[in-house]
Structure formats: C-alpha cells, structure tokens
Amino acid sequence: MNISYKFAAAAIVGLGLLSSVAIAQGTLQTVGLIKIDPATVTTGYRTSKMVGSSVMNEAKEVVGTIDDLIVTPNEKVPFAILSVGGFLGMGNKLVVVPSSMLQVLGKDLILPGATKESLKALPEFKYAS
C-alpha cells in the first residue's frame, strides 16, 4: 500500500506541474480567416514578374522601370519604387508612386501623365538600412 500512495502522490505532483505549464502558456488565441477565391488571385500580377519591367506613359515612352514593390505596415496599397533616368543603372534616381496609379494594358505598365522629367522632380527614395 505504501508504494501505491507514493505513486499516487507522484502522479498528483506531475499533474500539477503539467497544468502549471498549460497555464503559463496564456490563453488560447483565435485568428479570423477569410475565404478567398483562388481564381480571383490568379488574375493578379506577381511582383517577381513586375520588378524590372518598363513603365511607360500613354505615348508609349518609357519613363522608368520598377525597382521594387513595397508594402508598409499601415497602408493597404503597395508602393512602386521606380528607377528613373540614368543608363544601365548608373545615375538613376529612385522615386515612389502608389502602385494603384499603374495601369496594366496588355503586357504594358502605364503611368498616366508621367514623363521622365515629372518623375525626376519627385523626392528621391532611399531604402532604409
């Protein structure tokens, strides 16, 4: 009988330790997920394919290229970082435009009303270090 009491006491202590670990983990959290139609997503544009693409105006003049697309923590719209001017990446200037300003016509990216000069006049964008 003495052994069964010791076993029972050890089991109670073990359960106490296990339950304290569960309490230490905090309360359970739930994440609200939404249903998304994958067919809708397939109509979008992959950023990996857009980076490096030429951006033109309505006159089909190349006004820059997409250097990057950035999503900020507070905004719902990504921003397009455009490389403007320069030649073969030398002497270029980076500027930011909301990606919502870009229009896709066929395989072309159009930035209505843009010229190289108007984009060069925008404040320069520098990546955070």
PyMOL commands that set and color helices and strands:
alter all, ss='L'
color gray80, all
select helices_A, chain A and resi 2-24+38-41+47-50+99-101+116-120
alter helices_A, ss='H'
color red, helices_A
select strands_A, chain A and resi 54-56+62-70+79-84+93-98+103-105+108-110
alter strands_A, ss='S'
color yellow, strands_A
deselect
rebuild
show_as cartoon
